[in-house]
């Protein structure tokens, strides 16, 4: 079991109240909540998990809470392991309005 779970919820949704695991909650616009997600079944429950380009984009969008070093490391790892292409990352970054933030870091790593 992870020591902390990070989740996205709608800006208008109620915050879940659970004791364990510790939740790190990020708010998102309702119309973008399910963009670039994969549907998966965990212990019989359907959950939405963001894909790699969306995860990297979200790291940059929430860099103050997560840390810029974590966002850069995620970008570097994804490119080195070829989990996604720079074009896929750029496409999602533009859609999620994070392209201006991410572009300099992506250009340096290429």
C-alpha positions as CSV (number, residue, x, y, z in Angstrom):
1,X,0.0,0.0,0.0
2,X,1.3,3.5,-0.8
3,X,1.9,5.9,2.0
4,X,0.1,8.6,0.0
5,X,-2.4,8.7,-2.9
6,X,-2.7,11.7,-5.2
7,X,-6.2,12.2,-6.7
8,X,-7.9,14.7,-8.9
9,X,-11.5,15.7,-8.1
10,X,-13.8,18.3,-9.6
11,X,-13.6,21.8,-8.2
12,X,-17.2,21.4,-6.9
13,X,-16.8,17.9,-5.5
14,X,-16.7,17.2,-1.8
15,X,-13.4,16.2,-0.3
16,X,-13.3,12.4,0.5
17,X,-12.9,11.7,4.2
18,X,-10.7,8.6,4.7
19,X,-8.1,7.8,7.4
20,X,-5.8,5.7,5.3
21,X,-4.2,6.1,2.9
22,X,-3.4,9.8,3.2
23,X,-4.9,11.7,0.3
24,X,-3.2,14.5,-1.6
25,X,-6.1,16.2,-3.4
26,X,-5.8,18.4,-6.5
27,X,-8.8,20.2,-8.0
28,X,-9.6,20.2,-11.7
29,X,-12.2,21.7,-14.0
30,X,-15.1,19.2,-14.4
31,X,-14.8,19.2,-18.2
32,X,-11.1,18.3,-18.1
33,X,-11.3,15.7,-15.4
34,X,-11.5,12.7,-17.7
35,X,-9.3,14.0,-20.5
36,X,-6.3,11.7,-21.4
37,X,-7.2,9.1,-18.8
38,X,-7.2,5.3,-18.9
39,X,-10.0,3.2,-17.4
40,X,-8.7,0.5,-15.1
41,X,-10.2,-1.9,-12.6
42,X,-8.6,-2.0,-9.1
43,X,-10.1,-4.5,-6.7
44,X,-13.4,-4.5,-8.6
45,X,-13.8,-0.8,-8.8
46,X,-13.5,1.2,-12.0
47,X,-11.0,4.0,-11.7
48,X,-9.6,6.6,-14.1
49,X,-5.8,6.9,-14.2
50,X,-4.1,9.7,-16.2
51,X,-1.8,8.6,-19.0
52,X,1.9,9.5,-19.1
53,X,1.7,12.8,-21.0
54,X,-1.1,14.0,-18.8
55,X,0.7,13.0,-15.6
56,X,3.8,15.0,-16.7
57,X,1.7,18.0,-17.7
58,X,-0.1,17.9,-14.3
59,X,3.3,17.8,-12.6
60,X,4.2,21.1,-14.3
61,X,0.8,22.6,-13.7
62,X,1.0,21.9,-10.0
63,X,4.7,22.5,-9.7
64,X,4.4,24.6,-6.6
65,X,2.8,21.8,-4.6
66,X,4.8,18.9,-6.2
67,X,8.1,20.7,-6.8
68,X,9.7,21.7,-10.1
69,X,12.5,19.1,-9.6
70,X,9.9,16.3,-9.5
71,X,8.2,17.6,-12.7
72,X,11.6,17.9,-14.6
73,X,12.5,14.4,-13.4
74,X,9.2,13.0,-14.6
75,X,9.7,14.6,-18.0
76,X,13.3,13.3,-18.3
77,X,12.4,9.8,-17.3
78,X,9.4,9.6,-19.7
79,X,11.6,10.7,-22.6
80,X,14.5,8.4,-21.7
81,X,12.3,5.3,-21.2
82,X,10.3,6.3,-24.4
83,X,7.0,6.1,-22.5
84,X,5.7,8.8,-24.8
85,X,6.9,11.1,-27.5
86,X,7.7,14.8,-27.2
87,X,4.8,15.4,-29.7
88,X,2.3,13.6,-27.4
89,X,3.5,15.7,-24.4
90,X,3.2,18.9,-26.4
91,X,-0.3,18.0,-27.6
92,X,-1.5,17.3,-24.0
93,X,0.3,20.4,-22.6
94,X,-1.4,22.7,-25.1
95,X,-4.8,21.1,-24.4
96,X,-4.3,21.5,-20.6
97,X,-2.9,25.1,-21.0
98,X,0.6,24.2,-19.7
99,X,2.6,24.5,-22.9
100,X,4.2,27.9,-22.1
101,X,5.4,26.5,-18.8
102,X,6.7,23.2,-20.2
103,X,8.2,24.3,-23.5
104,X,11.6,25.5,-22.2
105,X,12.2,22.3,-20.3
106,X,11.2,20.1,-23.2
107,X,13.4,22.0,-25.6
108,X,16.4,21.7,-23.2
109,X,15.9,17.9,-22.9
110,X,15.7,17.4,-26.7
